[in-house]
Amino acid sequence: MVRNYARKTDRGKYGNKSLQAALDAVKDGMSLKRASLQFGISRPVLRKHRDGKVRHPGESRMGNYSAIFSEELERQLVDKIKMMERSMYGLTTVDVRRIAYELAVKLNVKHGFNPETKMAGKEWLRSFMKRNDDLSIRAPEATNISRAVGFNRAQVAIFTNLLKECFQSRKYTTRSIWNVDESGITNVHKPCKIVETKGACQVNNIRPTSGERGATVTVFCAMSAAGQYVPPMMIWPRKRMGDALMRGAPPGSIGAVSDNGWTDCSLFVTWLHHFISFAKCSQECPSILIIDGHDSHKSLEAVDLARAHGITMITLPPHTTHRLQPLDVTFFKSLKANYNAAADSFLMSNPGKRITFFDMADLFGKAYCKSTSVDKAVRGFENTGIWPLDEDKFSDEQFAASNMTDEPLPQTSDVTGEASVSVSNQEQSTSMLLADRVQTSTEAATSAGNQDPVTTNNAGKLESFQ
């Protein structure tokens, strides 16, 4: 059979709907001649279908080959593939071929699949993908199962209820709602794509990085729902701080050092003093600071300092920052991309030179100034449903992955005392034909995920420090 057949005539192009409509009109008393003129189908064809002298009356088929499954069954199969994709347990091409074989056997559909491998053939898969152009074969991105478990409707409901209580207790404006998070930059960056010879097995270039392993510098970034940005704080993996390290850093930035370049409780307090001086926080002008659950954010000194200056610190639920943290949603990706581009340009302009600590602040300053914009900050808070507060920001499809695990959902009564959240089961089976096979794939994926137990700190609970 020709894989890519090009139609050479208009024979049978009227389709099944027009043919069936013409036959219904003839059945109601319309003449063959009039039906032929009205629907564009020849009289001999209508006569053969009317008299049942074709193999499939009422269906426009050409040639000896036809699809194994009907359009309805194929659409159900496509829906199941999409449901598994939304649940983060996408089916491979082998899984789809096995499902097709089991479906054909269960429904006693005539097929030419291989009974030894118990799979549909590669040509069937190729034709199936061609008929359903909304599907494609792609390499998935590895996702931690903790994120699939953590981002569920109950967790988000707890967080939004806590935000609502804060908004109702005091009057906050967009200038007083902030999000802070840490990220890392390194002197061994990710190289940008380059133009190379087509077909080359390996792409090499001496400019991409300064070495094979580099040191990480932590940067504190914060933005508000009004589009304001706090000048960042950079933490260097050194014993002593030098002014030369901050050469070229964004205006107003501050620097600090730690043994490994990571943040700790004392450094977060240092940043908090920097934030208070910039945002002018006070009891008369209160602020909300949304943070993640890192231990360095919860020291007694930090909580007392925030309380003294009217800052309410709200902790995000565990493993939900990819959806609920504005900086992760709209800012950090562009910041990392701009930093990689700046480092790439530096190495091109200075052949043979490595990026040192004394060059990183300048590169980060260029990337930071290019990445900061009012639109990104505003969209970050809008897309997470924080401001304006939107309790229905996330659809059922975005919670599908949490329903594919057997991890118990948290109880909202742990925080609110009264509120309870009912989580509806996601994507109920629309057809019993595929239920057995999809359930088997789900159980296999769940059991594989349960081999590595998920451990979380303060799972299902949020903290508000006032």
N, C-alpha and C positions, 0 to 999 in steps of 0.2 A: 504494500500500500504506500502511495506517495505521502511523505510526511507533511509537506507544505503544498497542498493542491491549490492551484489557481483556477477559479471558475472561468470557463470559456464561453458559456451561454447563459441566458436568463431562464433556462428551464427550471421549473419548480421554485422559482424565487418568490412566489406569492405567499408561501408560508402556510402553516397549519391553521392559523386563525381565519385567514381569508377563505381557505378551502372548506373549513367547517361551516363558516357563515354562508357560503354558497350552497352547500348541501342542505343546510337548514332552510334556506329560501326555496330551494327546489322541492323539498319535502312539504313546504307550506303552499305549494301550487305554482310557483314561478316556473316559467319555461326554461329549458336548458340554454336556449339562445340568449334570452334576456339575462340570465345569471352569468353566462359567459362574458357578455359585454359589460355588466356591472362590476364584476369582481376580477376581471382580467384573467380568467382561466378558460382553457379551451373546452369545447363541448365533449370531445372524446374522453378527456380526463374526468370531467364531471360525471359522464355516463358510466365509466368504469367504477368509480367510487360509489355511485348511487346503487349500481347493481351488484356490488361486492365482488368484482372481478380482479381486485388487487389484493396483495397480501395483507396490507394494513389500511383498510378503508378509513378515510377521514384524516390520514396523516400523509404529509408530503415528504417522502423519502426517496433518495437517489442513491443508486449503487447497492452493493451487497453488504456494506458495512454500516453499523449504527452503534450509538453509544450503549454501553452495557446497562447503565442505570438511567432512570428517567430524570428529567430536569428537577423534579421535586426532591428525589432522593439525593441527587448531587448537591442541591442547595442545602439540604439538611447536613450533609457531610461537610460542606464549606462552613456552615454555622458552628459545627462542633470544633472544627480546626481553629476558628477564630476565638471560640470560648476558651479553649485550652491555651491559646496564645495570651489572652488577657489574664489568665490565671498564672502566667509565668511557667507553665509546663507545656511549652510548644511541642508539637508532633514533628518528628523527622520524616523524611521521605519514605523510609522503611516502615515507620508506624502507619503512615497513610496507606501504603500498599497493603499492609497486613489488615487494616480495617476494611479496605475495599474487598479483599478476599473473603473475610469472615462475613461481611454484609451480603455478598453474593451467595455464599453457601447457606446462610440463615434464611434468605428469602427465596431460595431455589431459583435464582436468576441464571439463565444460561450464560456462561462465560468461558473464556479461554485461558484463565489464570493457571499458573503452575501449581498442581496439588502437592508437589514435593516440598517446595519452599513455602507454600501457603501464603503467597504474596501475589499481588497484581504485578504485571510487567512494567518495565520502565517506559515502554511506549504508551501504555495506558496512562501512567502518571504524566507523561509529557502532554498528551492530549487533554487530560483533566486540567492541568495548569493552563493550557491554552484556552480552554473553554471558560475558565473562571479567571479572568485577567486581574481580579482584585487580590489574588494570592501571588506570592513570590517566595523564592527560597533565599533566606538570608542567614548570616551567622549571628546567633544571639549574643547578647552581652551578659556576662556572668553576674548574677544578682545574689546577694547574701539572703539566705532564707529568713534571717531575723527581720529584714525589711518587709518581706512578704507577710510575716506574722504580725509585726508591729503596726503596720499601717492598716488599721481596720476602723470600721465606723464607730465602735465604742470608744477607742482612743481619741479619735478626732472630736467626738461629742464631748468628752471630758474637757479637752483643751478649749473648745469653743465656749462651753459653759463657763469655764474659768475666766476667759476673756470677757464674756458678757457681764459677769459679776463685777469685774474691774471697771468696765466702761460705765456701768450703772452706779457704782459707788462714788466715783469722782468724774469730773469733766476733763476729758482728754482731747487734744487736737492732734492733727497729723504731725505736728512738729514735736510732739511729746511721745510718740510711739517709735521705738527703736529696736533694731535687731543687730546683735553682735555675734561674730564667729571668728575662729582662727582658721588659717590656711597656711600651706607651706610652699615656699619657692626654693629652688635648688640651682646650683651653678652647673649642673648637668641636666639641661632642659630636654624637652621632647622636640626633635627637629621638625621643621615644616616640610610639607611636600615639595618636591622639585621636579623639573622636567627632565626625563631620562630617555634613553633609547628604548623603544617599544620591544617587548619580548625578552628583556634582560632578566636573568634569574635572580640576581642580587644587585641591589642599588647601594652603592657605597659613595661616601663623600666625606672628605676630611673636615668639613666645616661644622657638621651637626652638633657635636657636644665637646665639652672641655675635658672629658674623661669618661671612665666607665661607671664610677661611683662618685657621688657628690655629697655635700653637706646641705642640710635643710635649714632654712631660716623661716621662723614662724612670723606671720603678720596678723595683727588684729585689725579687722575691718568692721565698720558699723555704719548703718544707714537708717534713715527715718522714712516714715510713710509720706512725708512731704518732699522727699527728694534730696535731703541734706546728707552729707557724709562727714563723719568724724575723721580727722587726719589719722592715718594708721600708726600703729606701734609695731616696730620690728624687733624681734628677739634673736640674737646672734649666739651661736654655739662657741662662746669664748669665756675667758676668765675676767677680762677687763674690757670696758667700753671705751672706744676711741671716736673722736669727732669725725675722723676720715671715713668711718664705716657708713655714716649717714649722708655722705656727699651725694647730691642729686636726688635725695628722697623727696616725696611729696611735701609741699609746704605745710608746716605745722606738725610734722611727724615727730615722734619721739622714739628713742632706741633703748634697749636693755639687753642684758646678757644672761645666759644660763649655761649649765654644764653641757647640755645636749641640744640646746636651741629650742626646747619645748617650753610651753607655759606651765606655771605652777600657781599656787594660791597667792603668793606674794606679788607675782608679776600681774596677776589679774587685778589685784588691789591697786597696783600702780596704774594700770590702764583705766580703772574705774575713776581714780582721781583725775586723769586726763579727760575722760568723758564728761565728768561733772563740770570741769572748768570750761569745756567747749559748749555743752548743751545748757549751761546755766540752770542746773537742776536745783530745786529747793522745795520746801514744804508748800510754799505759795504757788509754785509752778511744777507740779508733779509730773513724773514720766514713767513710762512702762518700758522695761528692757527685756526683750525676749532672747533667751539663751538656750543652749543645749545642756544636756545633763552631765557635762564633764565635772569631775570632782573639784577642780580648781575654782569653779564658779560658786561653790557652796560653803566656803569657809565662813566662820563666825565674823571675822573682821570685815569681809566683803558685805555680809548681810547687814551688819550694824552700820557700815558706811552708807549703804544704799538707803536704809531706813532713815538715817539722819538727814538725807537730802531728798526725801520724797520719791525715791525710785522703787517701783514695784518690779521685782524680778520674777518672770514667769518662765518655767522650764518646759521645753518641748517634750512630748512623749518620746520614749525610747524608739529608735530606728524609724523615725518619721521625718527626719530633717530633709530628705530628698523631695518631700512634698510640702512640708509646712514651714521651712525656713526660707525667708525671702532671699537672703544672700546666696543660698545654694541654688535657688530656682532661676534667678535672672542675672546674678553678678559674677560669681566666681568663674564660670566657664569662659566668659569673655576676658576676664582678668588673666587667666592662665594662658589663653590663646595669644593675647597681646604681649605677655611676658615672653613667651616662646619666640614670637616674631621679633621682639626687640633683641633677645639673645642671639638669634640667628643673624640678624643684621650686624650685631657687634662682631661676631666671629668672621663675617664676610669682610668687614672693614679692617679687621686686625688679624690677618692670616697668621696662623701658628701661635696665637696668644690664647691663654686660658682665661675663663671668667673667674675672678677671685671675689672674696668678700667685699673688697673695696669697689668693685664694679656693680655689684648686685643692687645696691640702693638706687643707683642711677637708672638701671634697666627697669627696676620695679616702679620707679617714679614715672617713667614714660608710659609704661603699661597702665598704671593706676589712673593717671590723668586722662588717658584715652578711653578707659573703661567707664569711668564715673559719669553718669548722666541722670537727670531728674526722672526721665522716662523709665529707666531700669529700676530705680528704687520704687517708684509708684506702682509699676507693674508687678514687682516682687511681692508687695503686700496685697495687691488685688488678686493675683493668681493663687495665693495661699489662703485667701478668704479671711485674712486678719483685719484689713481695713480697705474698704468698708467691711464690717463683719458679715460674713455670709456662711450660715450654717449648712447650706446645701451646695457648697462650692464643688464638692467632689461627687461624681456620679457612681452608680452601682458598679459599673465596669472597672473603675479604678480601685474598688475594694474586692474585686474578684479573687485576687491572689490570696488574701487572708482567709477566704472561705474554703480554700483547697487544702488547708492544713488542719490538724487535730489539736492545735494549740488552743487552750481555753481563753476565751475573750475576757478582758478585765471587767469588773463590776463598777459601774459609775458611782455606786453608793459609797465606795471607798473615799471619794472626794466630796461629792455633793450631799450625801446623806439621804437624799430622797430620790434624785433623778435615776431613772433606769432607762437603758437604751435597748431597744429590740433590734436585733440585726437579722434582716431577712436573708433567707438562703438565696444564693446568687445563681442566676442562669440555670433555672430548672430545665431538665431535659425536655426538648420539644418533640422528641420522637423516641419510642421505645426500641426502635430498630438499632440504634447506636448506643443505647444506655450501657449495655454490658461491657462493650469494648472501651468506652470512655471511662467507666468506673474502674476497670482494670488498670488503665494507664494512670489514672489519678492515684490509686492506691499504691502503685509501684513508685510513683514520684514522691508520694508522701512518706512511704517507708524509707526511701533513700534519704530524704531530708531528716527523718527522725534518727538516723544513725549518728548524726552530729547534734546533740541536744542543744537547744537554744537557751542560753543563760543571759538574763538581763538584770540590770540593777534598777530597783524600784519599778518593776514591770507593772504597767497599768496604773501608775500613780503619777500625778503631777505635783509640782511644788510651786508655791507662790510665796515669795519672801517680801514682806512689806515692813 
